[in-house]
Amino acid sequence: MDGTSVNGNTTIVGGPLSQIGDSDYLADGSPNPTYKKPSNLAEKAFFTHSTPLPFGENAEYLDQERPFCVSIGKDGLIAALGKLDEQLRKSGKEHILSSKKPTDWIGREITPGQLGLINHGGLPKILTLPGRYPSFPLRNWWAREWCGTQGLSDTVISFQGLTVVQVSQNQAAVVSDPQNCIFVIKNSGFVAYAVEGTFDVLGIVDQTHLANPWKDSTTDAVLGWTEEVTMLSSEENSRSYVVALFLNIPANNCAILQKGNDLELLPAGQHYITNPNVTLRGMYTLGENQKEMPTKDIFTRDQVPVGLTIYLKWQLTEPLKLAKHGYITPYDALRDKTQSILTQIVAHLDYSSMVKQRSLGPDNMDDGTDASSAFLDALRTRAMDDLHSAALEYGIVLKDLAVIDRQFKGDIAHTMDKLTTRALQAQVEAANVDRENSNKIKQEEGALSVARVKAQLRNTEADAQAYSVVAAARAQGERLLIEAQAQAQATKVAAEAEAEAVRIKAAAHAQVADQFAREMELRRMEVARVQAFGPKTVFVPTEGLGGQMGDTMARGLAAGFGLGGKV
């Protein structure tokens, strides 16, 4: 195969030279008898990612010695210009490095990192030393023209037949040499002087950000990116011709390349194609995909048309098989096979066996005892098995199949649909009535539960109140008992103290021996006794005339109170 992988694991398809020799696929001529077809997906890779080559040896165009074409190595651009200048001197050609020496005081200035360009009678002269170059003496500038400066790190420098190309990581330069041979430079560069013809830089490509996404027309998923580099013809009615195609294929995706009747698998990675005999057939994903597929009208055994909506889930494992059958996407292959298999199944079923159950899935699988489950049984067994076997022929593994919806058509279907709709409405109404009754029962049960809780709450409150009343009464009784006991004890103590005082006083009085003192004590006691009667007390004598007057007054008072003259 005319291709290799160099710096950055980029695949090169085509090109004038190859590091791995001729191939029966890309090389013109008889096929290689020792060529072995790949046996698995890993070995089906169209190209093997080889170990990156050292810096400066990454472009296959530069692997062969070419006159006046020097690759830029680790020493940089100035060293490469020196090698090219030496080749020109040895071959008797005019050298390109100027012998002028710079000064530091006057003239045109060249700063470090720049090259000075001089047109010497149509030939290029390069100033590499920084400094100032004066305009005299005049012989130094006779037939010479100052053309400005260029940076040492510029990607492309083209001047009077001298071409410099330098590309960095992720960049790729597409170049046409004087023989119109197209080659690509990556991660390095070259310096060339075209004695006959020109080196034309057709384009600089950023390999990680290609311009055109390649999408799956079925799932609208991006399978990769492409970018074409074209060359304009020199005809009167000029048109562009594609000379290189760059590919960026994400992980778990692949591409199919075609040359004549041969197909090859291109794995994920960054690739470019320069061989005009190789074209891009398509890109595919090796991951799982899913899609809803509406079928065309299928007639049942009693000639009722039905349209199905099928859910498909699949995974492409062998893209080469799919491409050999001419399908662009796996869905196209599955759609044709699914339509054919469902047509055969539905043609053997009656309308009545399909109308009852409207979907097939894990939530409504029956046990097979229902007479109307023939359609679903056929889908679970025959359709799934047949479609799985058919998909393997295209390199597809069918993961899941389900009927999402079915639509019956025609007058009979319309009438039956009305009847079915009425039955469903009746079922819905009955279900609604049951739901309402159930809701009412639940509401009553809820109210009963609330009343029960309230009654329990009231009982609890009454118990708590009675307990508080009993506890308060018990506390009041205990308080009164304690107070009575305390008062009785205090009265007893006071009486004992008073009696003791009386005894002490009596003992003291008894010990008084003086008659006069005793008489005075008696008088004081009499005075105290009279004071005890109060200031409003009237004393009446009970003996003599005073006693009689007192008796008469007493009888008068008794008669006034109605005591009947009794005293």
Secondary structure, DSSP 8 states (H G I E B T S, - for coil): --EEEETTTEEEE--S--SS---TTTSSSS--TT-----STTTTBSS-------TT---GGGGS--TTEEE--TT-HHHHHHHHHHHHHHTT----B-----BSSSSEEE-TTEEEEEEETTEEEEE-S-EEE-S-SGGGGTTEEEEEEEETT-SEEEETTEEEEE--TTEEEEEE-TT--EEEEESSEEEEE-SSS--EEEEEEETTS-SEEEE-TTT--EEEEEEEEEEE--STT--EEEEEEEEEE-TTEEEEEEETTEEEEE-SEEEEE--TT-EEEEEEE-SEEEEEEE---EE-TTS-EEEEEEEEEEEES-HHHHHHTT-SSHHHHHHHHHHHHHHHHHTTS-SHHHHS----STTS---S-SGGGHHHHHIIIIIHHHHHHHHHHTTEEEEEEEEEEEEE-SHHHHHHHHHHHHHHHHHHHHHHHHHHHHHHHHHHHHHHHHHHHHHHHHHHHHHHHHHHHHHHHHHHHHHHHHHHHHHHHHHHHHHHHHHHHHHHHHHHHHT---HHHHHHHHHHHHHHHHHHT-TT------STHHHHHHHHHHHHHHHHTT-TT--
